[in-house]
Amino acid sequence: MRKQLTVLIAALFLALVLGAQEGGNPIVVVSTKGAVLYSSPSIKKKTPVKPGAALVPEGKLSLAAGASALLCHRGQFQSISKKGTVALANIFDAESEPGIDFDADFAKFVEASVGMVIEQRQKNGWGARITQNGDGFGTGVTNPEKGRDGAGTGVTNPEKGRDGAGTGVTNPEKGRDGAGTGVTNPEKGRDGAGAGVTNPEKGRDGWGGRGNGIIPILPFDKTLPKNTTFFWSKPAGVTSYRLDISDDKGSIVHTVTSVDTFVVVNLDSTKFQPGRKYFWTAAAVNKPEVVSDPLEINIAGAAEMVKTLAQATDSQIRSEADVIVLNMMNAVALEQNNWYTEAALAYAALSKKHPQNNMVRLLHATFWMRLLLPAKAKVLLNGK
């Protein structure tokens, strides 16, 4: 069900992109190094600019010696590092089209994240604590028909993941490409995925859980055959839970109870076959009628994950990108290829290590929006 909803969210982002076009097409600051200042017709005084800022093309950037900035606009990236002042309008070639490498996909995620926070700030006041230091809030996608998924967003069809080329991780079991470790207590960690929440104002446990409903959170879709943390939201009045994992024929292959909203299960390949689909639900032991919707997992090998991460190396900007951008690209590659659990861990690790980086925050929040957990996106955008 969530996979169908994830496809639906792409259509919602199309509406977001088209609606934001009226506000212009800003240049997004993806990363900066050193002193980078911004001025524009409406911002006369040169102002420090940080990652995640959206700038109008009529503005200018001033770089100190040794400073640099990576910018994104209309599906393209440009890096500037020359000391002095440059007009933003002269940086990007208006006639150029986005490329066909991973940079084009990464650009869509970057631009969709800016569009999302603009939309939510205007509608719900989210992200008020984010200092953009820019004045060109809008989307970077001008023609969604030219977007590679037809939606003008970073969401491709989850049924059709790319495979890419190249690699950046030697052992995903250990390094997990900067993804960090699993969450032991989602009530405290607040860095998992979730779905099915329509009104984040009613969120109760940080995941959108409230009332008698249970929202399954992780794992989802491609999952490595190893010890894996399953966790879900906390409804009212429930004291213990039962996790059931069924195969694609409906037979229960694993059951375990827990007094917490999480439990670790060994998805060993001797019991859970690689390439096969499984479904899990969480139910209240003391209220048998309270049970989550089933969430699908697909057991996939480490080699497939390495192949997924490889697509992020098919990039023109990678050689000039800093480690934060490299890890953002890897997280996007994981998400784009349905490794949602590993992507959640990757975004969470970035947010934890770089809490003041607004580009990281925007990408992380948009991830939850695509997985239909706006309550988590709101927490991230509000800087809590």
Backbone hydrogen bonds, N-H to C=O, Kabsch-Sander energy under -0.5 kcal/mol:
donor,donor_aa,acceptor,acceptor_aa,energy
5,L,1,M,-2.2
6,T,2,R,-2.6
7,V,3,K,-1.8
8,L,4,Q,-1.8
9,I,5,L,-2.2
10,A,6,T,-0.9
10,A,7,V,-0.5
11,A,7,V,-0.9
11,A,8,L,-0.6
12,L,8,L,-1.6
13,F,9,I,-2.3
14,L,10,A,-1.5
15,A,11,A,-1.6
16,L,12,L,-1.8
17,V,13,F,-2.9
18,L,14,L,-2.6
19,G,15,A,-2.4
20,A,16,L,-1.9
21,Q,17,V,-0.9
21,Q,18,L,-0.6
22,E,19,G,-0.7
23,G,20,A,-1.7
24,G,21,Q,-2.0
27,I,55,L,-3.3
28,V,26,P,-0.6
28,V,72,C,-3.0
29,V,53,A,-2.8
30,V,28,V,-0.8
30,V,70,L,-2.6
31,S,70,L,-1.3
33,K,68,S,-2.4
36,V,34,G,-0.7
37,L,62,S,-2.8
38,Y,47,T,-2.7
39,S,60,K,-2.1
40,S,43,I,-2.5
44,K,42,S,-0.5
47,T,38,Y,-2.7
49,V,36,V,-2.4
52,G,29,V,-3.7
53,A,50,K,-1.6
55,L,27,I,-2.9
55,L,53,A,-0.5
59,G,56,V,-2.3
60,K,39,S,-3.2
61,L,86,V,-2.4
62,S,37,L,-2.7
63,L,84,G,-3.0
64,A,35,A,-2.1
67,A,64,A,-2.1
68,S,33,K,-2.2
69,A,80,I,-2.1
70,L,31,S,-2.4
71,L,69,A,-0.5
71,L,78,Q,-3.1
72,C,28,V,-2.3
73,H,76,Q,-2.5
74,R,140,G,-0.5
76,Q,73,H,-1.4
78,Q,71,L,-2.1
80,I,69,A,-2.5
84,G,63,L,-2.3
86,V,61,L,-2.8
88,L,59,G,-2.2
89,A,57,P,-0.8
90,N,87,A,-1.8
91,I,88,L,-1.6
92,F,88,L,-0.8
94,A,92,F,-0.7
96,S,93,D,-1.3
102,F,314,D,-2.3
103,D,314,D,-0.6
104,A,101,D,-1.1
105,D,101,D,-0.8
106,F,102,F,-2.8
107,A,103,D,-2.6
108,K,104,A,-1.4
109,F,105,D,-1.6
110,V,106,F,-2.4
111,E,107,A,-2.9
112,A,108,K,-2.4
113,S,109,F,-1.9
114,V,110,V,-1.5
115,G,111,E,-2.2
116,M,112,A,-2.3
117,V,113,S,-2.0
118,I,114,V,-1.9
119,E,115,G,-2.2
120,Q,116,M,-2.8
121,R,117,V,-2.2
122,Q,118,I,-2.2
123,K,119,E,-2.3
124,N,120,Q,-2.7
125,G,120,Q,-0.8
125,G,121,R,-0.9
126,W,120,Q,-1.4
128,A,125,G,-0.8
130,I,127,G,-1.7
131,T,129,R,-0.5
132,Q,130,I,-0.8
136,G,54,A,-2.0
139,T,24,G,-0.9
142,T,140,G,-0.7
146,K,143,N,-2.3
147,G,144,P,-0.8
150,G,147,G,-1.4
152,G,144,P,-0.5
154,G,108,K,-0.6
156,T,154,G,-0.7
160,K,157,N,-2.6
174,K,171,N,-1.4
175,G,171,N,-2.6
176,R,171,N,-0.7
178,G,175,G,-1.4
179,A,176,R,-1.2
180,G,175,G,-0.6
188,K,185,N,-1.7
189,G,185,N,-3.4
190,R,186,P,-1.2
197,V,372,L,-1.8
198,T,196,G,-0.5
202,K,199,N,-2.0
203,G,200,P,-1.7
204,R,209,G,-0.9
213,G,210,R,-1.2
217,I,231,F,-1.9
218,L,231,F,-1.6
221,D,296,E,-3.2
222,K,338,N,-1.5
223,T,298,N,-2.8
226,K,224,L,-1.7
228,T,265,V,-3.0
230,F,228,T,-0.6
230,F,263,V,-3.1
231,F,218,L,-2.5
232,W,261,T,-2.0
233,S,215,I,-2.1
236,A,211,G,-3.4
238,V,235,P,-0.8
241,Y,258,S,-3.3
242,R,283,A,-2.6
243,L,256,V,-3.4
244,D,242,R,-0.6
244,D,281,T,-2.2
245,I,254,H,-2.7
246,S,279,F,-3.4
247,D,251,S,-2.5
248,D,277,K,-0.7
250,G,247,D,-1.9
253,V,245,I,-3.0
254,H,245,I,-1.5
256,V,243,L,-1.8
258,S,241,Y,-2.3
263,V,230,F,-2.1
265,V,228,T,-2.7
267,L,226,K,-2.3
267,L,265,V,-0.9
268,D,266,N,-1.2
271,K,268,D,-1.7
272,F,268,D,-3.1
273,Q,271,K,-0.6
275,G,299,I,-3.3
276,R,273,Q,-1.7
278,Y,297,I,-2.7
279,F,246,S,-2.7
280,W,295,L,-2.3
281,T,244,D,-2.1
283,A,242,R,-2.2
284,A,287,K,-0.6
284,A,290,V,-2.7
285,V,240,S,-2.0
286,N,240,S,-0.5
290,V,287,K,-2.7
291,V,289,E,-0.9
292,S,282,A,-2.7
295,L,280,W,-2.2
297,I,278,Y,-2.9
298,N,221,D,-2.5
299,I,276,R,-1.5
300,A,223,T,-2.6
300,A,298,N,-0.5
305,M,301,G,-1.4
306,V,302,A,-2.4
307,K,303,A,-2.0
308,T,304,E,-2.0
309,L,305,M,-2.6
310,A,306,V,-1.4
311,Q,307,K,-0.6
311,Q,308,T,-1.3
312,A,309,L,-1.1
313,T,310,A,-1.8
314,D,311,Q,-1.4
315,S,313,T,-2.1
320,E,317,I,-1.2
321,A,317,I,-1.1
321,A,318,R,-0.6
326,L,322,D,-2.3
327,N,323,V,-2.1
328,M,324,I,-2.1
329,M,325,V,-2.6
330,N,326,L,-2.0
331,A,327,N,-2.2
332,V,328,M,-2.3
333,A,329,M,-2.4
334,L,330,N,-2.2
335,E,331,A,-2.4
336,Q,332,V,-3.1
337,N,333,A,-1.3
338,N,335,E,-1.8
339,W,334,L,-2.7
340,Y,338,N,-1.3
341,T,220,F,-0.7
343,A,339,W,-2.6
344,A,340,Y,-2.5
345,L,341,T,-1.9
346,A,342,E,-2.3
347,Y,343,A,-2.9
348,A,344,A,-2.2
349,A,345,L,-2.4
350,L,346,A,-2.0
351,S,347,Y,-2.5
352,K,348,A,-2.4
353,K,349,A,-2.2
354,H,350,L,-2.6
357,N,354,H,-1.7
358,N,51,P,-0.7
358,N,356,Q,-0.9
361,R,357,N,-1.9
362,L,358,N,-2.6
363,L,359,M,-2.2
364,H,360,V,-2.6
365,A,361,R,-2.6
366,T,362,L,-2.3
367,F,363,L,-1.7
368,W,364,H,-1.4
369,M,365,A,-1.7
370,R,366,T,-2.4
371,L,367,F,-1.5
372,L,369,M,-1.4
373,L,368,W,-3.1
376,K,373,L,-0.8
377,A,373,L,-1.5
378,K,374,P,-2.6
379,V,375,A,-1.6
380,L,376,K,-2.2
381,L,377,A,-2.6
382,N,378,K,-2.0
383,G,380,L,-1.4
384,K,379,V,-2.1
